[in-house]
Amino acid sequence: ETVTSEVLNETHMLVGHNIKFDLLHMRNFANAAYMDWVKGGGIVWDTQIVEYLLSGQSKMYPTLDYCSEKYGGTLKDDKIKEYWANGIDTGDIPQSELLPYLNHDVDNTDLVFQAQWELVDSLGMLPLVMTQMDALLALVEMEWNGLVLDIMGATSKQVTLEDRLYTLEKEILAAMERYLPKTLKAKLNPSSPRQLSALFFGGKLKCRKPTPVLDGDGQPIIYKSGIKKGMQKTKLEDYNCDVKGMGCEPQGDKGKGGDYSTDDDVLKVLARTSSYAGDVAKMMMEYRMLSKDISTYYIGMRALVFPDGMIHPNFNQCSTGTGRLSSSSPNAQNV
């Protein structure tokens, strides 16, 4: 905390490559000093974001090695990366090897910054770059504060949704049992595009049937003892069976796998009919929506909660070809 505070008190500008990581780390140790630095007009220069801007957003997440080579720096020894690849924490790496590696990073970052500053200034891009650096400080604040997840409320809601999902699954499986063959090789699955295509439009599915096992003379083998005594010995063989299904009109041509599409656009068309197939199509759309919602917004979100009870999403400034911001773990913009 003392070292971090001293650094922040001694400088007006912080330079780094993917510096958001370092700024968030600083806040863990000296949040009050960091906030005073920001309020006092502190600015940043992220060499990764600047290089992304200089490339016209074509070079996404440019690495420090890439920037170092571009501006005349030298690549550092990869031995430290081998420690990390072998699961050794940074704190356990011998300082005699780690410090030269880190110093090399600092030297290269300084070299890249100096070259970028001249280039940005000559191109008249300084206002754009500084706007993006202000945005970076705002994103640090957003990630630090995070999003609250009502875990108890989410758990209660998830139970309700899962009950509805279970009911839908039972009704869809009932339709599949009615229209698909009993000898089907695969287990009935509402998420199987092939089975759904056969259900609505008919087609061919792989089935299994018992066939007699023959001896060397071509005669059926009969069990001579045990509970199957006197019965023919059989084995299961695969075959393609024709399925009539519900007889709906296909929407479009067959895909490469020989099945018709059953995406939501197709299901919407089928759902407009008053037939039983229309009812099943409506159930399938709801089933898919609930499955996605439960997986993404309930199970998925709960897995992203930090020990402080908050979700701290990532906001990415170097990830799109248009310069648009993106978000991950989770996609907070989508939320």
C-alpha positions in Angstrom: 0.0 0.0 0.0 2.8 2.4 0.9 4.7 1.8 -2.4 1.5 2.2 -4.4 0.6 5.4 -2.7 4.1 6.8 -3.2 4.0 6.0 -7.0 0.6 7.7 -7.3 1.8 10.8 -5.4 4.8 11.2 -7.6 3.3 11.0 -11.0 0.5 12.6 -13.1 0.6 10.0 -15.9 0.7 6.2 -15.6 1.9 4.3 -18.7 1.3 0.5 -19.2 0.4 -2.2 -21.6 -3.1 -3.5 -20.8 -2.9 -1.1 -17.8 -6.5 -1.7 -16.6 -5.2 -4.9 -14.9 -2.6 -2.9 -13.0 -5.0 -0.1 -12.0 -7.5 -2.6 -10.6 -4.6 -4.2 -8.7 -3.6 -0.8 -7.3 -7.1 -0.3 -6.0 -6.9 -3.5 -4.0 -3.9 -2.1 -2.1 -4.4 1.6 -2.0 -7.9 2.5 -3.2 -8.1 5.8 -1.4 -4.7 6.9 -2.9 -5.9 5.8 -6.3 -9.2 7.7 -6.1 -7.3 10.9 -4.9 -5.0 10.5 -7.9 -7.9 10.2 -10.3 -9.7 13.2 -8.7 -6.5 15.2 -9.0 -6.5 14.8 -12.8 -4.4 11.7 -13.1 -4.2 10.3 -16.7 -3.2 7.0 -18.2 -1.6 5.8 -21.5 -2.4 2.2 -22.4 0.0 1.2 -25.2 -2.2 -1.7 -26.1 -5.3 0.5 -26.7 -3.2 3.1 -28.5 -1.7 0.5 -30.9 -5.2 -0.8 -31.6 -6.3 2.7 -32.5 -3.3 3.3 -34.6 -4.1 0.2 -36.6 -7.6 1.5 -37.4 -9.0 -1.2 -35.1 -7.6 -4.0 -37.3 -5.0 -5.2 -34.7 -7.1 -6.5 -31.8 -5.3 -7.0 -28.4 -1.8 -6.2 -29.8 0.8 -7.8 -27.5 3.7 -6.0 -25.9 6.0 -8.3 -27.9 4.3 -7.2 -31.1 4.6 -3.5 -30.2 8.2 -3.9 -29.0 9.3 -5.4 -32.3 7.4 -2.8 -34.3 9.1 0.1 -32.5 12.6 -1.3 -32.3 12.6 -3.0 -28.9 14.0 -6.5 -28.2 12.0 -9.6 -27.1 12.6 -10.9 -23.6 13.5 -14.4 -22.6 10.5 -16.7 -22.5 11.8 -18.7 -19.5 9.5 -16.9 -17.1 6.5 -17.9 -19.2 7.6 -21.5 -18.8 7.3 -21.2 -15.0 3.7 -20.0 -15.4 2.9 -22.7 -17.9 4.1 -25.2 -15.3 1.7 -23.8 -12.7 4.3 -21.9 -10.7 3.0 -18.7 -9.2 4.8 -15.4 -9.8 5.7 -15.1 -6.1 7.5 -18.5 -6.2 9.7 -17.6 -9.2 13.3 -16.7 -8.3 13.7 -12.9 -8.1 17.0 -13.2 -9.8 15.2 -14.3 -12.9 11.9 -12.5 -12.5 13.2 -8.9 -11.9 15.2 -8.7 -15.2 12.1 -10.0 -17.0 9.9 -7.4 -15.5 12.5 -4.6 -16.0 12.6 -5.6 -19.7 8.8 -5.2 -19.9 9.1 -1.7 -18.4 11.9 -0.7 -20.8 9.9 -2.0 -23.8 6.7 -0.3 -22.6 8.6 3.1 -22.2 10.1 2.7 -25.7 6.7 1.9 -27.2 5.1 4.8 -25.4 7.7 7.3 -26.6 7.3 6.2 -30.3 3.5 6.1 -30.0 3.3 9.6 -28.6 5.2 11.0 -31.5 3.2 9.1 -34.0 -0.2 10.0 -32.4 0.8 13.7 -32.2 1.9 13.8 -35.9 -1.4 12.2 -37.0 -3.5 14.6 -34.9 -4.9 11.7 -33.0 -4.2 12.9 -29.5 -7.8 14.1 -28.7 -9.1 10.6 -29.8 -6.5 8.8 -27.7 -7.1 10.8 -24.6 -10.8 10.4 -24.9 -10.2 6.6 -24.9 -7.9 6.9 -21.9 -10.7 8.8 -20.0 -13.0 6.0 -21.0 -10.5 3.5 -19.6 -10.6 5.1 -16.2 -14.4 5.0 -16.3 -14.3 1.3 -17.2 -11.9 0.7 -14.2 -14.6 2.3 -12.0 -17.3 0.1 -13.5 -15.4 -3.1 -13.2 -14.4 -2.3 -9.6 -17.9 -1.5 -8.5 -19.4 -4.4 -10.4 -23.0 -5.7 -10.5 -25.0 -7.1 -7.6 -26.7 -10.4 -8.0 -29.7 -11.2 -5.8 -28.6 -14.8 -5.3 -31.6 -15.8 -3.2 -34.0 -14.2 -5.6 -32.2 -15.8 -8.6 -32.3 -19.2 -6.9 -36.0 -19.0 -6.2 -36.7 -17.8 -9.8 -34.6 -20.6 -11.2 -36.7 -23.2 -9.4 -39.8 -21.8 -10.9 -38.3 -21.8 -14.4 -37.0 -25.3 -14.0 -40.4 -26.6 -13.0 -41.8 -25.0 -16.2 -38.9 -26.4 -18.3 -39.6 -29.9 -16.8 -43.3 -29.7 -17.8 -42.4 -28.6 -21.3 -39.9 -31.3 -21.7 -42.4 -34.0 -20.7 -45.0 -32.7 -23.2 -42.4 -32.5 -26.1 -41.1 -36.0 -25.3 -44.7 -37.3 -25.4 -45.0 -35.9 -28.9 -41.7 -37.5 -29.9 -42.8 -40.8 -28.5 -46.0 -40.6 -30.4 -44.5 -39.8 -33.8 -40.9 -41.3 -33.7 -40.2 -45.0 -33.9 -39.9 -47.1 -30.7 -36.8 -48.7 -32.1 -34.9 -45.4 -32.3 -31.2 -45.9 -31.5 -30.6 -42.6 -29.8 -32.4 -41.5 -26.7 -35.2 -39.0 -27.4 -33.9 -35.5 -27.0 -35.8 -32.2 -27.6 -32.4 -30.5 -28.3 -31.6 -32.9 -31.2 -32.0 -31.0 -34.6 -32.2 -34.4 -36.4 -34.9 -35.8 -34.3 -36.9 -32.5 -34.4 -36.6 -32.4 -38.2 -38.0 -36.0 -38.4 -40.7 -35.1 -35.8 -42.1 -32.2 -37.8 -41.2 -33.1 -41.4 -40.4 -36.8 -41.5 -37.2 -38.3 -42.8 -34.8 -41.1 -41.9 -33.4 -41.9 -38.4 -31.0 -44.5 -37.3 -32.8 -47.3 -35.5 -31.9 -50.6 -33.9 -33.6 -54.0 -34.1 -32.7 -57.4 -32.8 -31.6 -59.9 -35.4 -30.8 -63.6 -34.9 -27.2 -64.7 -34.4 -26.3 -67.5 -36.8 -23.8 -70.3 -36.5 -21.3 -71.3 -39.2 -24.0 -73.2 -41.1 -26.3 -70.1 -41.2 -28.7 -71.5 -38.5 -30.0 -69.5 -35.6 -28.1 -70.2 -32.3 -30.4 -71.3 -29.5 -29.6 -70.9 -25.8 -29.2 -74.3 -24.3 -29.3 -73.3 -20.6 -30.2 -70.5 -18.2 -33.3 -68.4 -18.1 -33.1 -67.9 -21.9 -33.0 -71.7 -22.6 -34.8 -72.5 -25.9 -34.7 -68.8 -27.0 -32.9 -67.5 -30.1 -29.7 -65.6 -29.5 -29.9 -62.1 -31.0 -27.9 -59.0 -31.4 -28.9 -55.4 -32.1 -28.2 -54.1 -35.6 -28.5 -50.6 -36.9 -30.7 -49.7 -39.8 -32.2 -46.5 -41.3 -35.9 -46.3 -40.7 -38.4 -44.0 -42.6 -40.2 -41.6 -40.3 -43.4 -39.9 -41.3 -43.5 -37.5 -38.4 -46.2 -34.9 -38.2 -46.2 -34.3 -41.9 -45.6 -30.5 -41.7 -44.5 -28.6 -44.8 -40.7 -28.1 -44.7 -39.5 -24.5 -44.6 -36.6 -24.4 -47.0 -34.2 -27.0 -48.3 -32.5 -29.8 -46.5 -29.1 -29.0 -44.9 -25.8 -30.7 -45.5 -26.8 -33.4 -42.9 -30.0 -34.2 -44.8 -32.3 -32.6 -42.2 -34.6 -29.6 -42.5 -34.0 -26.6 -40.3 -36.0 -26.4 -37.1 -34.6 -23.0 -35.9 -36.9 -20.5 -34.2 -37.8 -18.8 -37.6 -39.1 -22.1 -38.8 -40.9 -22.9 -35.5 -42.6 -19.5 -35.6 -44.1 -20.4 -39.0 -45.3 -23.7 -37.7 -46.6 -22.1 -34.5 -49.0 -20.0 -36.5 -51.1 -23.1 -37.3 -53.8 -24.4 -35.1 -52.6 -28.0 -35.3 -51.0 -30.1 -32.7 -47.7 -29.5 -34.5 -48.2 -25.8 -33.9 -48.6 -26.4 -30.2 -45.4 -28.5 -30.1 -43.6 -25.7 -32.0 -44.7 -23.2 -29.4 -43.5 -25.4 -26.6 -40.2 -26.0 -28.4 -39.5 -22.2 -28.6 -40.3 -21.7 -24.9 -38.2 -24.7 -24.0 -35.2 -23.3 -25.8 -35.7 -19.8 -24.3 -36.0 -21.2 -20.8 -33.0 -23.5 -21.3 -30.8 -20.6 -22.4 -32.0 -18.3 -19.7 -31.4 -20.8 -16.9 -28.0 -21.7 -18.3 -26.9 -18.1 -19.0 -28.6 -15.9 -16.4 -29.0 -18.2 -13.4 -26.4 -21.0 -13.4 -23.9 -19.0 -15.4 -24.2 -15.7 -13.5 -24.0 -17.4 -10.1 -20.7 -19.0 -11.2 -19.3 -15.5 -11.8 -19.9 -14.1 -8.3 -16.7 -13.0 -6.6 -16.1 -13.5 -2.9 -17.4 -10.0 -2.2 -20.8 -11.1 -3.5 -20.6 -9.0 -6.7 -20.1 -9.8 -10.4 -17.1 -7.8 -11.8 -17.5 -8.0 -15.6 -14.7 -7.3 -18.1 -15.0 -4.3 -20.5 -12.9 -4.6 -23.6 -11.6 -1.7 -25.7 -9.5 -3.7 -28.2 -11.9 -6.5 -29.3 -13.9 -5.2 -32.2 -13.2 -4.1 -35.8 -15.4 -1.0 -35.4 -14.0 0.4 -32.1 -17.2 -0.6 -30.3 -16.8 -1.6 -26.7 -17.4 -5.2 -25.8 -18.0 -7.0 -22.5 -17.3 -10.5 -21.2 -17.6 -12.7 -18.1 -20.5 -11.9 -18.4 -21.6 -9.7 -21.3 -22.8 -6.9 -19.1 -23.8 -4.8 -22.1 -26.3 -7.5 -23.1 -27.6 -7.7 -19.5 
